Amino acid sequence: MDTEFADVIDHDVTTITCVCGNTVSQQGLIQANSQGIPVHNDGNTPVPEGLAAWPEDEDLYTLCPSCGRVYHDAVIEETGTAPVALRVEVTAGPIAEAIRVHWDLNT
C-alpha cells in the first residue's frame, strides 16, 4: 500500500490539509497521542474521562476527526511532509467518544 500524504506548508502542523480535505479551519484537527486518541492539554485540570493525558515526551500527533487519518507532528516539523502515520475509527468506540469529549470541552 502506498503512503498517503497530506498537504502542509513550511513544516507547520497547523497548516495541514488532510487527504480528505479537512483543515484546522473546517471541521478541525485534534492533537492526539501515538494511538490517535485526543489528548488533554490543560495542565491545570485533571484529564477528563475518555481523553488521553498530554504525552510527557510531547510526542504529538494530529488526528483528522472526519476520516481518522493521523499524522506524526515530529515528522511534519522535521521533514515538511505529512505522511499518514495510522488510521483510527472515528465513528464508534473510544476514539469517537474522545472526539466528543474534546469538542464538548472546546465549545
C-alpha positions in Angstrom: 0.0 0.0 0.0 1.3 3.4 -0.9 1.7 6.0 1.8 -0.8 8.9 1.7 0.4 12.4 2.3 -1.5 15.5 3.5 -0.5 18.9 2.2 1.4 21.0 4.7 3.1 24.4 4.4 6.6 25.2 5.8 6.9 22.3 8.4 3.8 23.8 10.2 1.4 21.2 11.7 -1.3 23.9 11.9 -1.4 24.2 8.1 -2.3 20.5 7.4 -4.9 19.8 4.8 -5.8 16.2 5.4 -6.1 13.8 2.5 -9.9 14.0 2.9 -9.7 17.8 2.6 -10.3 18.7 6.2 -8.3 21.5 7.8 -8.0 23.3 11.1 -10.5 25.9 10.0 -13.1 23.4 8.6 -14.1 20.6 10.9 -10.9 21.0 12.9 -7.9 18.8 13.5 -7.1 17.5 17.0 -3.9 16.9 18.9 -3.6 13.3 19.8 -1.2 10.6 21.2 0.5 7.9 19.2 -2.7 5.8 19.3 -4.7 8.6 17.7 -6.6 9.4 21.0 -7.2 13.1 21.5 -5.1 14.5 24.3 -6.0 16.8 27.2 -3.8 19.9 27.1 -4.9 21.9 30.1 -2.3 21.2 32.8 -4.5 23.0 35.4 -7.3 20.4 35.3 -7.5 16.6 35.6 -7.7 14.7 32.4 -11.4 14.1 31.5 -12.5 10.6 31.1 -12.1 9.5 27.5 -9.2 11.7 26.7 -5.5 10.8 26.9 -3.0 12.6 29.1 -0.6 15.0 27.3 2.4 12.9 26.4 5.3 13.5 28.8 7.7 13.3 25.9 5.5 15.7 23.9 5.4 13.2 21.1 2.2 14.6 19.5 0.2 13.5 16.5 -2.6 15.3 14.7 -5.9 13.5 14.2 -8.4 14.3 11.5 -11.8 13.7 13.2 -13.5 13.5 9.8 -11.7 10.5 8.3 -9.5 9.1 11.1 -6.1 9.7 9.5 -3.4 10.5 12.0 -0.2 12.5 11.2 3.0 12.5 13.3 3.8 16.1 14.2 7.6 15.4 14.6 7.8 14.1 11.1 6.0 17.1 9.7 8.2 19.5 11.7 11.4 17.7 10.7 10.7 16.9 7.0 8.0 19.3 5.9 5.9 16.4 4.7 2.8 14.9 6.3 2.6 11.1 5.7 -0.3 9.3 7.2 1.1 7.5 10.3 -2.0 5.5 11.0 -5.8 5.4 10.7 -8.3 5.1 13.5 -12.1 4.5 13.6 -13.8 7.9 14.4 -17.4 6.9 14.1 -17.6 4.5 17.1 -15.7 3.3 20.1 -13.2 5.0 22.3 -11.8 7.4 19.6 -15.3 8.6 18.8 -16.1 9.2 22.5 -12.8 11.0 22.9 -13.5 13.3 20.0 -17.0 14.1 21.5 -15.4 14.9 24.9 -12.8 17.1 23.2 -15.4 19.1 21.3 -17.6 19.4 24.4 -14.7 20.9 26.3 -13.8 23.3 23.5 -17.2 24.7 22.7 
